[in-house]
Amino acid sequence: MGYLFSCRFISKNVLTFSLYCCIINVTQQYSDTNTDYRYVRKRGFQVEFDDNIPIYQQIVDQFKLQIVSGRLQCGERVPSVRELALEMGVSTNTLQKALAVLEQEKLFFTERTSGRFVTNDTGIINALKEEMLDKELARFLEAAKAMGYTGDEIQQVLSQYLMKIELGRNGQ
């Protein structure tokens, strides 16, 4: 999604491909397999070791994905810092920093003698889910607009794509 094109004569297939790439980007983040990146996968976590993003931020992002996708349930206990750090291959300080960010954002809370837990506040989780989707859609729409597509053309391509997805689910 890093390339923006200014040519107005790009076909709808290119816009469809751009939408496809955006969706692939999101689904790779949610899926159990990702062959394009080095990652740690324990307990369903995928931490991409991208040199341009701090490791703690990558961990925060993965926890957020786990929460909004329902893999980490409301009120679920989070393993200890040492246990997670060992599984993810990061320092306890890095992991502690990530968990502190998640607590600051009220996605985790700590009970003094019991440990750390995922928030029970579904409003916070729903707001995060919406924010994450908005961010991905904004990237897609920015690329489509840069290619010269109008709002109506984008809407038409999205409608066609969503219909294909629905037909695929229904086995047609």
C-alpha positions as CSV (number, residue, x, y, z in Angstrom):
1,M,0.0,0.0,0.0
2,G,3.1,2.2,-0.1
3,Y,2.7,3.2,-3.7
4,L,0.3,5.9,-4.8
5,F,-0.5,6.3,-8.5
6,S,-1.8,9.5,-10.0
7,C,-2.8,8.1,-13.4
8,R,-6.5,8.5,-14.0
9,F,-6.6,5.8,-16.7
10,I,-6.0,2.8,-14.4
11,S,-8.7,0.2,-14.9
12,K,-11.1,-1.0,-12.3
13,N,-9.1,-4.2,-12.1
14,V,-6.3,-2.2,-10.5
15,L,-8.7,-0.8,-7.9
16,T,-10.0,-4.3,-7.2
17,F,-6.4,-5.4,-6.9
18,S,-5.7,-2.6,-4.5
19,L,-8.7,-3.6,-2.4
20,Y,-7.5,-7.2,-2.5
21,C,-4.1,-6.2,-1.2
22,C,-5.7,-4.1,1.6
23,I,-7.8,-7.1,2.6
24,I,-4.9,-9.5,2.3
25,N,-2.9,-7.2,4.6
26,V,-5.7,-7.3,7.2
27,T,-6.3,-11.0,6.9
28,Q,-2.6,-11.8,7.2
29,Q,-2.6,-9.9,10.5
30,Y,-5.6,-12.0,11.7
31,S,-4.6,-15.3,10.2
32,D,-2.6,-18.2,11.7
33,T,-0.2,-18.2,8.8
34,N,2.0,-15.5,7.4
35,T,4.8,-16.6,5.1
36,D,6.0,-13.1,4.2
37,Y,7.4,-12.1,7.6
38,R,9.5,-13.5,10.4
39,Y,7.3,-13.9,13.4
40,V,6.8,-15.6,16.7
41,R,3.6,-17.6,16.9
42,K,2.7,-18.8,20.4
43,R,-0.8,-18.7,21.8
44,G,-1.9,-17.4,18.5
45,F,0.3,-14.3,18.6
46,Q,2.2,-13.2,15.5
47,V,4.9,-10.6,16.2
48,E,6.4,-9.3,13.0
49,F,9.9,-8.2,13.5
50,D,9.9,-5.2,11.3
51,D,13.0,-3.1,11.9
52,N,11.1,0.1,11.3
53,I,8.6,-0.4,14.1
54,P,9.6,-0.7,17.8
55,I,9.1,-4.3,19.1
56,Y,6.9,-3.2,22.0
57,Q,4.6,-1.4,19.5
58,Q,4.4,-4.6,17.4
59,I,3.4,-6.5,20.6
60,V,0.8,-3.9,21.4
61,D,-0.6,-4.2,17.9
62,Q,-0.8,-8.0,18.1
63,F,-2.5,-7.9,21.5
64,K,-5.1,-5.5,20.0
65,L,-5.7,-7.8,17.1
66,Q,-6.1,-10.7,19.5
67,I,-8.6,-8.7,21.6
68,V,-10.8,-7.4,18.7
69,S,-10.8,-10.7,16.9
70,G,-12.1,-12.5,20.1
71,R,-9.0,-14.7,20.5
72,L,-8.5,-13.0,23.8
73,Q,-11.8,-12.9,25.6
74,C,-13.1,-10.2,27.9
75,G,-11.8,-11.0,31.4
76,E,-9.3,-13.6,30.2
77,R,-6.2,-13.8,32.3
78,V,-3.0,-12.8,30.5
79,P,0.1,-15.0,31.1
80,S,2.9,-13.6,33.2
81,V,5.4,-11.1,31.8
82,R,8.2,-13.7,32.1
83,E,6.2,-16.4,30.4
84,L,5.2,-14.2,27.5
85,A,8.6,-12.7,27.1
86,L,10.2,-16.1,26.9
87,E,7.6,-17.4,24.4
88,M,8.0,-14.3,22.2
89,G,11.8,-14.1,22.5
90,V,11.8,-10.5,23.7
91,S,13.1,-9.0,26.9
92,T,10.8,-8.6,29.9
93,N,11.4,-4.9,29.8
94,T,10.1,-4.7,26.2
95,L,7.1,-6.8,27.1
96,Q,6.4,-4.8,30.3
97,K,6.4,-1.6,28.2
98,A,3.9,-3.1,25.8
99,L,1.6,-4.2,28.6
100,A,1.9,-0.8,30.3
101,V,0.6,0.8,27.0
102,L,-2.3,-1.6,26.9
103,E,-3.2,-0.9,30.5
104,Q,-2.9,2.9,29.9
105,E,-5.4,2.4,27.0
106,K,-7.6,0.4,29.4
107,L,-7.5,-2.8,27.3
108,F,-5.8,-4.6,30.2
109,F,-6.3,-4.2,34.0
110,T,-4.3,-5.7,36.9
111,E,-5.7,-7.3,40.0
112,R,-3.1,-7.1,42.7
113,T,-2.8,-10.8,43.6
114,S,-4.4,-12.4,40.6
115,G,-2.5,-11.0,37.6
116,R,-3.3,-9.1,34.5
117,F,-6.6,-9.5,32.6
118,V,-8.3,-8.3,29.4
119,T,-10.8,-5.6,29.9
120,N,-14.5,-6.5,30.5
121,D,-15.6,-3.3,28.9
122,T,-17.0,-4.3,25.5
123,G,-17.4,-0.6,24.6
124,I,-13.7,-0.1,24.7
125,I,-13.1,-3.2,22.6
126,N,-15.8,-2.2,20.0
127,A,-14.3,1.3,19.8
128,L,-10.9,-0.2,19.1
129,K,-12.3,-2.5,16.5
130,E,-13.9,0.4,14.7
131,E,-10.8,2.5,15.0
132,M,-8.6,-0.3,13.5
133,L,-11.1,-0.8,10.6
134,D,-11.2,3.0,10.0
135,K,-7.4,3.1,9.7
136,E,-7.3,0.3,7.1
137,L,-10.2,1.7,5.1
138,A,-8.5,5.2,5.1
139,R,-5.4,3.6,3.6
140,F,-7.4,1.9,0.9
141,L,-9.5,5.0,0.1
142,E,-6.4,7.2,0.0
143,A,-4.8,4.9,-2.5
144,A,-8.0,4.7,-4.6
145,K,-8.4,8.4,-4.6
146,A,-4.8,8.9,-5.6
147,M,-5.5,6.6,-8.6
148,G,-8.2,9.0,-9.6
149,Y,-11.3,7.0,-8.6
150,T,-14.4,8.8,-7.6
151,G,-16.4,7.9,-4.5
152,D,-19.1,6.3,-6.7
153,E,-16.6,4.1,-8.5
154,I,-15.0,3.0,-5.3
155,Q,-18.4,2.2,-3.8
156,Q,-19.3,0.1,-6.9
157,V,-16.1,-1.9,-6.7
158,L,-16.5,-2.5,-3.0
159,S,-20.1,-3.7,-3.6
160,Q,-19.0,-6.1,-6.3
161,Y,-16.2,-7.4,-4.1
162,L,-18.5,-7.9,-1.1
163,M,-21.0,-9.7,-3.3
164,K,-18.2,-12.1,-4.5
165,I,-17.4,-12.8,-0.8
166,E,-21.0,-13.5,0.0
167,L,-21.4,-15.8,-3.0
168,G,-18.2,-17.6,-1.9
169,R,-19.6,-18.2,1.6
170,N,-22.8,-19.5,0.4
171,G,-21.1,-22.0,-1.9
172,Q,-22.4,-20.5,-5.1
